[in-house]
Amino acid sequence: MVADERSALIAALKRSQAADGSWRFPFETGISTDAYMIILLRTLDINDEPLIQALIERIESRQEANGAWKLFADEGDGNVTATAEAYYALLYSGYRQPIDRHMQKAKKYILDMGGLDRVHLFTKVMLALTGQYPWPGRFPLPLEFFLLPPSFPLNMYDLSVYGRANMIPLLIAADSRYSQKTEKSPDLSDLFASRGDWGMPEGRSLLSYVKQSLIGLPAQLHHAAKQRAVRYLFEHIEPDGTLYSYFSSTFLMIFALLALGYRNDDPRIKQAVHSLRSLRTTIDGHVHMQYTTASVWNTALASYALQEAGVPPIDRTIEKANRYLLSRQHVRYGDWAVHNPYSLPGGWGFSDVNTMNPDIDDTTAALRAIRQAAVKEAAFRHAWDRANQWLFSMQNDDGGFAAFEKNVSHRFWRYLPIEGAEFLLMDPSTADLTGRTLEYFGTFAGITKDHRAAARAVNWLLSHQERNGSWYGRWGICYIYGTWAAITGLAAVGVPTHHPALQKAVRWLLSIQNDDGGWGESCKSDGAKTYVPLGASTPVHTAWALDALVAAAERPTVEMKAGFRALFRLLQHPNWTASYPAGQGMAGAFYIHYHSYRHVFPLLALAHYEQKFGPFVD
């Protein structure tokens, strides 16, 4: 049975590889991008009716019986933000009316939850841009902030790259209080409980700081700030016309250009819209607009997992995958160089078209995949050396590793009255990134805990373990993810399995094992900042927990075998847990179902078990 399961996972991965060597599994994020695409097309008077109707079908397929939409299955009665976005898009499409029964139920849910005043900040921005919500008097982050040079204690490069990508076009549009209604715009005024509460003060302290830090007349400063922001936009447009390859930032960029006086048919806007439309994918017969593509990430993970499972590097599948990865290594400087000016480019990004925004996780994933090729072929060896140099240079001063940039974790942003500021504006060291980097160091780069970089990362992890033994994972769900990354990383660099931190982590994992032998964690964990059980086992959470237990064990255990039996059952008889989100973008707002994970991580857990203990015997 075990051999059959391994073969099935390998075959599924091989079968799903694209012609260019990549894996293009969908990057699934709920219905928000579907709704925003309808709203964008209608606002720009682009009558792509087949796409609009296809998106309507998917949005409506996700509506709950009470009229609401959810971000994940166990989210209670629903999510007011997702429901408002869906309701608005369906009305704006022109194919649905307020009197339709399912629309009436959606409206009732929105009003029962407090109306449009209760939706997420970025949804309010979208509503303001399209004439449905009043702009605030002032944002806490003034446009003039972007004039402060990197030498200042607080400047634009102290924002995370994701924060800059979204905040800069947002503030350009907000500066002129831009909004655009069309003949097809619905009227959402009956969804207000009050009138336009943004839930934030005006942020005079930061504005005062900026004004005191700059010399010049206010009008001149403002004009210069706007020009600087516009220049930033144009300098960070990817070759495909998107801003950083993200749906949200590109959507905001289009409205920023409109606010600057660009027409709907301007080539920049047309290209951006074209690229957003190219993000469409099909899931279970429904068209979905992806937030971005995950082609590099999926390809690196798939190539690595297949090789760990015994597929040789000379296999055509691996060779094609690694050639694709080689073609996607970065040669262009990005914003990461502001805080790391002495390193050459060499990392990898997340999406297929990403050329300037590499990240630690994708870089170590790609390095795992090309390790064997780097031993035999000069081009891969050169890529390997460049990537390692960049990776080591990106370690934060605190010893940990972040996602995109170095030392971008200013505490000030925690106190800025912007919803989700911790996730949107900061890029601190995290347990998952630090653990995964350590695992790469130990398993693939021959580095032990005695190496200075590894020792600093180990110390960071040990000092950030939760009291119950777990670690919080920023980019996955959530404590199981972080604990898996930390355990496997610490073990890989030679922290002994009897170390108190590892034993404490193992005890925590065993304490949350389900009666069926598996593991499952709710997306509620990220917002609660504590472990919340899902009440059911998922194949991905089970695989992560098992991989961690294997790394920290001297011999197979009863709990481990029960976990593998549960994993095999989940793979053979998939249920709703197979599509439960395993990734997070922003707590309470943005969750990701990676379609590759149900293949990759079970295969890795099984491969690592067999590498360490021999064939699995039930």
Secondary structure per residue as TSV (DSSP state, phi and psi in degrees):
chain	resnum	aa	ss	phi	psi
A	1	M	-	360.0	-40.0
A	2	V	H	-65.4	-46.0
A	3	A	H	-61.4	-39.2
A	4	D	H	-64.6	-40.6
A	5	E	H	-65.8	-43.5
A	6	R	H	-61.0	-45.3
A	7	S	H	-63.0	-38.4
A	8	A	H	-65.7	-41.3
A	9	L	H	-65.8	-42.9
A	10	I	H	-63.0	-45.1
A	11	A	H	-63.1	-40.8
A	12	A	H	-62.3	-41.6
A	13	L	H	-67.2	-45.8
A	14	K	H	-61.1	-40.5
A	15	R	H	-64.4	-32.1
A	16	S	T	-91.7	2.5
A	17	Q	B	-70.0	138.2
A	18	A	-	-80.1	167.2
A	19	A	T	-62.5	-31.3
A	20	D	T	-83.1	4.5
A	21	G	S	96.2	-7.7
A	22	S	-	-89.1	168.6
A	23	W	B	-113.9	125.7
A	24	R	-	-115.6	46.5
A	25	F	-	-58.0	145.5
A	26	P	-	-60.4	145.4
A	27	F	E	-103.4	96.6
A	28	E	E	-101.0	127.3
A	29	T	-	-136.5	37.5
A	30	G	T	80.8	-155.3
A	31	I	T	-107.1	-2.4
A	32	S	H	-59.2	-48.4
A	33	T	H	-64.8	-33.7
A	34	D	H	-62.3	-45.6
A	35	A	H	-64.3	-45.0
A	36	Y	H	-64.1	-32.4
A	37	M	H	-66.6	-42.6
A	38	I	H	-60.3	-46.6
A	39	I	H	-62.1	-41.5
A	40	L	H	-65.3	-47.3
A	41	L	H	-61.0	-43.6
A	42	R	H	-66.5	-39.9
A	43	T	H	-62.9	-38.5
A	44	L	T	-87.7	2.1
A	45	D	T	58.9	42.3
A	46	I	-	-101.8	110.6
A	47	N	-	-92.5	65.7
A	48	D	-	-88.1	77.4
A	49	E	H	-65.3	-40.2
A	50	P	H	-58.4	-42.3
A	51	L	H	-67.4	-44.7
A	52	I	H	-60.1	-44.8
A	53	Q	H	-66.8	-36.8
A	54	A	H	-65.4	-40.0
A	55	L	H	-68.4	-36.7
A	56	I	H	-56.9	-45.7
A	57	E	H	-59.3	-43.6
A	58	R	H	-68.3	-44.5
A	59	I	H	-57.1	-47.9
A	60	E	H	-68.9	-27.9
A	61	S	H	-67.0	-18.8
A	62	R	T	-98.5	0.4
A	63	Q	-	-74.5	139.1
A	64	E	-	-82.1	166.1
A	65	A	T	-62.0	-28.4
A	66	N	T	-83.6	2.5
A	67	G	S	97.2	-8.8
A	68	A	-	-92.9	167.7
A	69	W	B	-116.7	150.9
A	70	K	-	-118.9	160.3
A	71	L	S	-89.0	-26.5
A	72	F	S	-155.9	161.7
A	73	A	T	-60.5	-37.4
A	74	D	T	-100.1	28.6
A	75	E	S	-80.0	33.1
A	76	G	T	70.9	-140.4
A	77	D	T	-75.0	-25.7
A	78	G	-	159.0	-174.1
A	79	N	B	-127.0	121.2
A	80	V	H	-67.2	-35.0
A	81	T	H	-65.0	-51.1
A	82	A	H	-60.5	-37.9
A	83	T	H	-67.5	-42.8
A	84	A	H	-64.2	-40.6
A	85	E	H	-64.1	-43.9
A	86	A	H	-64.6	-46.3
A	87	Y	H	-58.7	-46.9
A	88	Y	H	-62.1	-46.4
A	89	A	H	-63.4	-42.3
A	90	L	H	-63.5	-42.1
A	91	L	H	-65.0	-44.8
A	92	Y	H	-65.7	-27.6
A	93	S	H	-59.5	-28.9
A	94	G	S	86.7	-7.4
A	95	Y	S	-93.4	-8.1
A	96	R	-	-129.1	149.5
A	97	Q	-	-122.9	155.6
A	98	P	T	-58.7	-25.1
A	99	I	T	-80.7	-11.9
A	100	D	S	-61.0	140.3
A	101	R	H	-58.6	-44.4
A	102	H	H	-70.3	-24.8
A	103	M	H	-74.6	-38.5
A	104	Q	H	-61.9	-40.1
A	105	K	H	-66.6	-38.8
A	106	A	H	-64.4	-44.5
A	107	K	H	-60.3	-44.5
A	108	K	H	-60.6	-41.9
A	109	Y	H	-62.7	-44.7
A	110	I	H	-59.0	-46.4
A	111	L	H	-66.6	-40.3
A	112	D	H	-62.2	-28.9
A	113	M	T	-89.3	1.8
A	114	G	T	110.6	4.2
A	115	G	B	76.6	-166.5
A	116	L	G	-65.8	-19.8
A	117	D	G	-62.8	-18.5
A	118	R	G	-97.6	2.2
A	119	V	S	-81.2	166.6
A	120	H	-	-64.6	153.1
A	121	L	H	-51.1	-46.7
A	122	F	H	-71.1	-26.7
A	123	T	H	-68.5	-39.5
A	124	K	H	-60.8	-39.0
A	125	V	H	-61.0	-48.4
A	126	M	H	-59.0	-41.5
A	127	L	H	-65.2	-38.7
A	128	A	H	-65.9	-41.4
A	129	L	H	-63.1	-28.2
A	130	T	T	-107.4	19.0
A	131	G	T	78.8	20.1
A	132	Q	S	-109.5	-4.6
A	133	Y	S	-148.8	137.3
A	134	P	-	-72.8	140.0
A	135	W	-	-67.2	149.3
A	136	P	-	-73.5	164.2
A	137	G	S	-61.9	-36.1
A	138	R	-	-162.7	142.4
A	139	F	-	-84.0	150.6
A	140	P	S	-60.5	-23.7
A	141	L	S	-106.7	104.6
A	142	P	-	-75.7	154.7
A	143	L	G	-59.8	-34.3
A	144	E	G	-61.6	-18.9
A	145	F	G	-56.0	-31.2
A	146	F	G	-74.8	-3.8
A	147	L	G	-86.3	-18.4
A	148	L	S	-66.5	128.9
A	149	P	-	-73.7	160.6
A	150	P	T	-57.7	-20.2
A	151	S	T	-74.2	-15.1
A	152	F	S	-73.9	152.0
A	153	P	S	-58.9	-27.7
A	154	L	S	-139.2	120.3
A	155	N	-	-150.2	178.5
A	156	M	G	-61.9	-26.4
A	157	Y	G	-83.2	1.1
A	158	D	G	-87.6	-6.7
A	159	L	S	-80.5	149.7
A	160	S	-	-63.6	156.3
A	161	V	H	-62.9	-34.0
A	162	Y	H	-65.9	-39.5
A	163	G	H	-63.1	-45.1
A	164	R	H	-61.9	-44.8
A	165	A	H	-58.0	-34.2
A	166	N	H	-95.8	-37.6
A	167	M	H	-73.1	-35.2
A	168	I	H	-64.7	-52.7
A	169	P	H	-64.8	-33.3
A	170	L	H	-59.1	-48.7
A	171	L	H	-70.5	-30.3
A	172	I	H	-62.3	-46.9
A	173	A	H	-67.8	-41.8
A	174	A	H	-66.3	-28.9
A	175	D	H	-56.8	-37.7
A	176	S	T	-101.5	9.4
A	177	R	T	50.8	45.2
A	178	Y	-	-68.2	138.8
A	179	S	-	-151.5	149.9
A	180	Q	-	-138.4	113.8
A	181	K	-	-102.0	157.5
A	182	T	-	-128.4	177.3
A	183	E	T	-63.2	-23.9
A	184	K	T	-93.0	-1.7
A	185	S	-	-62.9	128.8
A	186	P	-	-77.0	172.2
A	187	D	-	-109.3	113.8
A	188	L	-	-102.0	13.9
A	189	S	G	-61.8	-23.4
A	190	D	G	-81.1	5.3
A	191	L	G	-101.9	7.0
A	192	F	B	-93.4	128.7
A	193	A	S	-83.6	-38.4
A	194	S	S	-123.3	-153.7
A	195	R	S	-128.0	87.8
A	196	G	-	77.9	50.1
A	197	D	-	-83.9	118.4
A	198	W	-	-89.2	-9.8
A	199	G	S	68.5	29.3
A	200	M	S	-152.4	144.8
A	201	P	-	-72.7	179.1
A	202	E	-	-86.0	-4.0
A	203	G	-	68.6	44.8
A	204	R	H	-64.6	-29.3
A	205	S	H	-63.6	-44.1
A	206	L	H	-68.2	-39.2
A	207	L	H	-61.7	-41.5
A	208	S	H	-63.7	-40.7
A	209	Y	H	-59.7	-44.1
A	210	V	H	-64.3	-47.0
A	211	K	H	-63.2	-36.6
A	212	Q	H	-72.3	-21.0
A	213	S	H	-91.0	-12.9
A	214	L	-	-118.0	148.4
A	215	I	-	-112.4	129.4
A	216	G	S	146.1	171.4
A	217	L	-	-74.5	142.3
A	218	P	H	-52.5	-43.1
A	219	A	H	-64.9	-40.5
A	220	Q	H	-66.2	-41.3
A	221	L	H	-62.0	-43.6
A	222	H	H	-64.0	-44.1
A	223	H	H	-62.1	-44.5
A	224	A	H	-63.3	-39.7
A	225	A	H	-62.8	-42.5
A	226	K	H	-64.1	-43.2
A	227	Q	H	-63.5	-38.6
A	228	R	H	-64.3	-42.5
A	229	A	H	-64.4	-42.5
A	230	V	H	-64.4	-41.6
A	231	R	H	-61.9	-39.5
A	232	Y	H	-59.9	-45.0
A	233	L	H	-54.8	-53.0
A	234	F	H	-65.4	-31.5
A	235	E	H	-75.9	-14.8
A	236	H	T	-117.2	16.1
A	237	I	B	-77.1	129.3
A	238	E	-	-72.8	162.3
A	239	P	T	-54.4	-26.0
A	240	D	T	-85.1	-1.9
A	241	G	S	97.9	-4.8
A	242	T	-	-85.3	161.9
A	243	L	B	-95.5	106.5
A	244	Y	T	63.7	13.3
A	245	S	T	69.9	9.1
A	246	Y	-	-93.4	142.7
A	247	F	H	-64.0	-49.1
A	248	S	H	-62.1	-47.1
A	249	S	H	-68.5	-33.8
A	250	T	H	-70.6	-41.6
A	251	F	H	-55.7	-48.6
A	252	L	H	-66.4	-37.0
A	253	M	H	-61.1	-40.8
A	254	I	H	-59.3	-44.5
A	255	F	H	-70.4	-31.9
A	256	A	H	-63.0	-42.2
A	257	L	H	-64.4	-41.2
A	258	L	H	-60.6	-41.5
A	259	A	H	-64.1	-28.7
A	260	L	T	-82.5	-2.6
A	261	G	T	105.0	1.3
A	262	Y	-	-70.8	142.9
A	263	R	-	-82.7	161.5
A	264	N	T	-55.0	-33.9
A	265	D	T	-95.1	13.7
A	266	D	-	-60.6	140.6
A	267	P	H	-55.3	-36.8
A	268	R	H	-64.7	-42.7
A	269	I	H	-69.1	-43.1
A	270	K	H	-60.9	-41.5
A	271	Q	H	-67.1	-40.6
A	272	A	H	-62.6	-44.0
A	273	V	H	-63.9	-43.3
A	274	H	H	-57.2	-43.4
A	275	S	H	-69.6	-36.8
A	276	L	H	-63.4	-41.5
A	277	R	H	-64.0	-30.1
A	278	S	T	-71.6	-10.5
A	279	L	T	-79.1	-0.2
A	280	R	E	-65.4	143.4
A	281	T	E	-142.0	172.4
A	282	T	E	-119.8	127.8
A	283	I	E	-129.5	119.5
A	284	D	T	51.4	39.3
A	285	G	T	83.8	-1.1
A	286	H	E	-111.5	142.6
A	287	V	E	-80.1	131.5
A	288	H	E	-129.7	136.2
A	289	M	E	-87.8	114.6
A	290	Q	-	-73.4	147.2
A	291	Y	S	-67.2	-36.2
A	292	T	S	-161.5	-179.6
A	293	T	-	-98.2	152.9
A	294	A	-	-115.2	33.3
A	295	S	H	-63.3	-43.8
A	296	V	H	-66.5	-46.7
A	297	W	H	-59.6	-50.7
A	298	N	H	-61.8	-40.5
A	299	T	H	-67.3	-43.8
A	300	A	H	-62.4	-44.7
A	301	L	H	-64.2	-44.8
A	302	A	H	-65.7	-45.2
A	303	S	H	-61.3	-45.1
A	304	Y	H	-61.9	-47.0
A	305	A	H	-62.9	-42.8
A	306	L	H	-62.1	-42.1
A	307	Q	H	-67.4	-40.2
A	308	E	H	-61.3	-32.1
A	309	A	T	-83.5	2.9
A	310	G	T	106.2	-0.9
A	311	V	-	-71.2	122.7
A	312	P	-	-71.1	152.4
A	313	P	T	-60.1	-22.8
A	314	I	T	-82.5	-6.8
A	315	D	S	-59.1	139.6
A	316	R	H	-57.8	-36.3
A	317	T	H	-60.3	-46.0
A	318	I	H	-69.2	-42.9
A	319	E	H	-60.5	-44.8
A	320	K	H	-64.4	-43.1
A	321	A	H	-60.9	-45.0
A	322	N	H	-72.5	-30.4
A	323	R	H	-64.6	-41.3
A	324	Y	H	-59.9	-47.6
A	325	L	H	-60.0	-42.2
A	326	L	H	-58.5	-38.4
A	327	S	H	-71.2	-15.9
A	328	R	T	-104.2	2.9
A	329	Q	S	-67.2	140.0
A	330	H	-	-78.3	139.2
A	331	V	-	-120.9	-2.0
A	332	R	S	-105.2	137.8
A	333	Y	-	-71.8	141.1
A	334	G	-	-123.9	-168.9
A	335	D	T	-62.9	-20.9
A	336	W	H	-56.8	-25.5
A	337	A	H	-73.1	-15.6
A	338	V	H	-62.5	-44.9
A	339	H	H	-93.8	-3.2
A	340	N	-	-140.8	66.6
A	341	P	T	-76.6	-10.9
A	342	Y	T	-104.5	10.7
A	343	S	-	-107.1	148.0
A	344	L	-	-86.6	153.8
A	345	P	-	-61.0	152.6
A	346	G	-	179.1	-1.4
A	347	G	-	-85.9	-177.1
A	348	W	B	-121.5	149.3
A	349	G	-	-100.0	-173.4
A	350	F	S	-88.0	-43.7
A	351	S	S	-101.7	169.7
A	352	D	T	-63.4	-33.9
A	353	V	T	-105.1	6.6
A	354	N	-	-72.7	121.4
A	355	T	S	-120.1	-8.7
A	356	M	S	-139.2	2.9
A	357	N	-	-127.0	72.0
A	358	P	-	-73.6	164.8
A	359	D	B	-143.0	159.6
A	360	I	H	-63.1	-45.5
A	361	D	H	-63.9	-46.3
A	362	D	H	-67.0	-33.8
A	363	T	H	-66.8	-47.4
A	364	T	H	-67.3	-33.2
A	365	A	H	-64.6	-44.4
A	366	A	H	-65.2	-39.1
A	367	L	H	-63.8	-38.9
A	368	R	H	-58.9	-42.6
A	369	A	H	-67.6	-38.4
A	370	I	H	-96.2	6.2
A	371	R	H	-54.1	-50.4
A	372	Q	H	-68.1	-37.3
A	373	A	H	-64.2	-34.0
A	374	A	H	-66.9	-24.5
A	375	V	H	-72.0	-31.3
A	376	K	H	-107.9	-21.4
A	377	E	-	-129.6	132.9
A	378	A	H	-62.1	-39.9
A	379	A	H	-62.5	-41.3
A	380	F	H	-72.3	-34.2
A	381	R	H	-63.3	-41.8
A	382	H	H	-62.5	-44.2
A	383	A	H	-61.8	-42.1
A	384	W	H	-58.9	-48.1
A	385	D	H	-64.6	-44.8
A	386	R	H	-61.0	-44.6
A	387	A	H	-66.5	-41.1
A	388	N	H	-65.3	-40.1
A	389	Q	H	-60.4	-44.0
A	390	W	H	-65.8	-42.9
A	391	L	H	-60.1	-49.3
A	392	F	H	-62.3	-35.2
A	393	S	H	-70.6	-14.6
A	394	M	T	-94.4	3.4
A	395	Q	-	-66.4	132.5
A	396	N	-	-69.3	159.5
A	397	D	T	-62.3	-25.9
A	398	D	T	-81.2	-1.8
A	399	G	S	98.6	-17.4
A	400	G	-	-89.0	-179.3
A	401	F	-	-123.8	139.0
A	402	A	-	-102.9	-172.8
A	403	A	S	-82.0	-56.2
A	404	F	S	-116.2	-34.5
A	405	E	S	-138.6	173.0
A	406	K	S	-104.9	128.7
A	407	N	S	59.3	42.9
A	408	V	B	-111.7	75.9
A	409	S	-	-148.7	42.3
A	410	H	-	-62.2	127.5
A	411	R	G	-63.7	-21.1
A	412	F	G	-54.4	-37.3
A	413	W	G	-64.3	-23.9
A	414	R	G	-62.9	-26.9
A	415	Y	G	-100.2	-2.0
A	416	L	S	-74.0	131.3
A	417	P	S	-76.5	59.9
A	418	I	-	-120.4	124.1
A	419	E	T	-57.7	129.2
A	420	G	T	74.5	20.3
A	421	A	H	-56.9	-37.0
A	422	E	H	-58.3	-37.4
A	423	F	H	-91.6	-31.6
A	424	L	H	-81.8	-41.2
A	425	L	T	-105.1	-10.0
A	426	M	-	-117.9	151.0
A	427	D	B	-137.6	68.6
A	428	P	-	-82.4	171.9
A	429	S	-	-60.3	140.9
A	430	T	-	-131.9	156.9
A	431	A	H	-65.8	-39.6
A	432	D	H	-67.1	-45.4
A	433	L	H	-67.3	-41.8
A	434	T	H	-66.4	-43.4
A	435	G	H	-64.0	-44.5
A	436	R	H	-65.3	-36.2
A	437	T	H	-65.7	-42.5
A	438	L	H	-61.7	-40.7
A	439	E	H	-61.4	-39.9
A	440	Y	H	-64.1	-46.7
A	441	F	H	-53.1	-50.8
A	442	G	H	-75.0	-42.0
A	443	T	H	-84.2	-33.0
A	444	F	H	-118.3	-20.8
A	445	A	S	-110.3	1.8
A	446	G	-	66.4	29.1
A	447	I	-	-104.2	135.4
A	448	T	-	-108.9	177.1
A	449	K	T	-63.7	-13.9
A	450	D	T	-81.0	-16.9
A	451	H	S	-67.8	141.3
A	452	R	H	-57.2	-47.5
A	453	A	H	-63.3	-43.2
A	454	A	H	-66.6	-41.5
A	455	A	H	-61.0	-41.5
A	456	R	H	-65.1	-40.4
A	457	A	H	-67.9	-39.7
A	458	V	H	-60.0	-46.5
A	459	N	H	-61.4	-38.8
A	460	W	H	-62.0	-47.2
A	461	L	H	-61.1	-47.0
A	462	L	H	-62.3	-32.9
A	463	S	H	-81.2	-10.1
A	464	H	T	-114.2	13.5
A	465	Q	-	-70.6	137.5
A	466	E	-	-68.1	159.5
A	467	R	T	-61.5	-28.4
A	468	N	T	-84.1	-3.0
A	469	G	S	105.5	-10.1
A	470	S	-	-88.8	173.4
A	471	W	-	-128.6	144.5
A	472	Y	-	-82.9	127.9
A	473	G	-	-101.0	121.4
A	474	R	S	-71.2	-38.0
A	475	W	S	-107.1	7.8
A	476	G	B	-138.9	177.9
A	477	I	S	-104.6	109.2
A	478	C	S	-143.4	-69.0
A	479	Y	H	-79.6	-33.6
A	480	I	H	-64.2	-41.6
A	481	Y	H	-62.8	-50.7
A	482	G	H	-63.5	-38.9
A	483	T	H	-68.4	-41.9
A	484	W	H	-57.0	-48.9
A	485	A	H	-62.5	-42.7
A	486	A	H	-67.1	-47.3
A	487	I	H	-61.7	-50.2
A	488	T	H	-64.4	-34.5
A	489	G	H	-69.2	-47.4
A	490	L	H	-62.6	-43.6
A	491	A	H	-64.2	-37.6
A	492	A	H	-64.5	-33.4
A	493	V	T	-92.9	7.2
A	494	G	T	101.3	10.3
A	495	V	-	-67.3	122.4
A	496	P	-	-65.1	149.3
A	497	T	T	-63.3	-22.5
A	498	H	T	-84.5	1.7
A	499	H	S	-59.7	137.7
A	500	P	H	-55.2	-37.3
A	501	A	H	-65.3	-41.5
A	502	L	H	-68.4	-42.5
A	503	Q	H	-65.2	-38.0
A	504	K	H	-64.2	-41.0
A	505	A	H	-65.3	-41.5
A	506	V	H	-62.1	-44.2
A	507	R	H	-60.3	-38.2
A	508	W	H	-65.0	-45.5
A	509	L	H	-59.4	-43.2
A	510	L	H	-67.6	-30.4
A	511	S	H	-70.1	-21.9
A	512	I	T	-106.0	6.9
A	513	Q	-	-64.8	133.8
A	514	N	-	-75.0	163.3
A	515	D	T	-61.5	-28.1
A	516	D	T	-81.7	0.0
A	517	G	S	98.9	-13.7
A	518	G	-	-97.3	-171.0
A	519	W	-	-134.2	150.8
A	520	G	-	-159.6	133.2
A	521	E	B	-125.8	139.0
A	522	S	-	-79.4	148.4
A	523	C	T	-63.0	-14.9
A	524	K	H	-63.7	-20.0
A	525	S	H	-58.0	-39.5
A	526	D	H	-66.0	-40.6
A	527	G	H	-73.5	-38.0
A	528	A	H	-75.1	-19.6
A	529	K	T	55.8	37.0
A	530	T	S	-156.8	155.0
A	531	Y	-	-64.8	128.0
A	532	V	-	-122.1	117.9
A	533	P	B	-68.1	146.4
A	534	L	-	-78.1	-27.9
A	535	G	S	88.4	4.9
A	536	A	S	-155.6	161.4
A	537	S	-	-95.6	140.7
A	538	T	-	-113.1	151.1
A	539	P	H	-63.9	-34.7
A	540	V	H	-73.1	-48.3
A	541	H	H	-61.7	-38.6
A	542	T	H	-64.2	-42.1
A	543	A	H	-64.5	-42.5
A	544	W	H	-61.2	-47.6
A	545	A	H	-61.3	-42.6
A	546	L	H	-65.4	-43.0
A	547	D	H	-60.9	-38.1
A	548	A	H	-66.5	-44.9
A	549	L	H	-63.7	-39.7
A	550	V	H	-61.3	-43.6
A	551	A	H	-64.1	-30.8
A	552	A	T	-100.4	7.1
A	553	A	-	-109.9	150.0
A	554	E	S	-91.5	-21.2
A	555	R	S	-155.2	159.4
A	556	P	-	-61.2	147.1
A	557	T	-	-120.1	165.2
A	558	V	H	-60.8	-43.0
A	559	E	H	-63.4	-38.4
A	560	M	H	-63.7	-45.4
A	561	K	H	-65.6	-38.5
A	562	A	H	-62.9	-37.1
A	563	G	H	-64.2	-42.3
A	564	F	H	-67.7	-37.8
A	565	R	H	-61.5	-41.7
A	566	A	H	-63.5	-41.1
A	567	L	H	-61.7	-45.4
A	568	F	H	-62.0	-39.9
A	569	R	H	-62.8	-43.1
A	570	L	H	-64.9	-35.0
A	571	L	H	-73.9	-37.7
A	572	Q	H	-78.2	-30.4
A	573	H	S	-129.5	70.9
A	574	P	-	-64.0	146.2
A	575	N	-	-132.9	-160.6
A	576	W	G	-60.0	-24.2
A	577	T	G	-69.2	-18.6
A	578	A	G	-65.3	-25.1
A	579	S	G	-109.4	11.7
A	580	Y	S	-69.5	136.2
A	581	P	-	-57.9	134.7
A	582	A	-	-113.6	-6.5
A	583	G	E	-120.8	153.5
A	584	Q	E	-126.8	143.1
A	585	G	E	-102.6	-48.9
A	586	M	E	-149.2	126.1
A	587	A	T	-54.5	131.7
A	588	G	T	77.4	2.0
A	589	A	T	-139.4	-29.3
A	590	F	E	-148.4	108.1
A	591	Y	E	-124.6	151.6
A	592	I	E	-126.0	130.7
A	593	H	E	-102.5	107.8
A	594	Y	E	-86.6	113.0
A	595	H	T	-68.8	-19.7
A	596	S	T	-76.0	-24.9
A	597	Y	H	-62.4	-36.0
A	598	R	H	-67.0	-17.9
A	599	H	H	-94.2	-46.5
A	600	V	H	-68.7	-54.6
A	601	F	H	-75.2	-37.2
A	602	P	H	-59.6	-39.7
A	603	L	H	-64.1	-41.3
A	604	L	H	-65.2	-44.1
A	605	A	H	-60.1	-44.6
A	606	L	H	-66.5	-43.5
A	607	A	H	-61.7	-43.8
A	608	H	H	-67.9	-35.4
A	609	Y	H	-60.3	-49.7
A	610	E	H	-69.4	-33.5
A	611	Q	H	-62.8	-35.7
A	612	K	H	-91.0	-39.7
A	613	F	H	-117.2	-5.7
A	614	G	-	90.9	-175.0
A	615	P	S	-55.9	140.2
A	616	F	-	-70.9	124.8
A	617	V	-	-120.2	118.6
A	618	D	-	-77.3	360.0
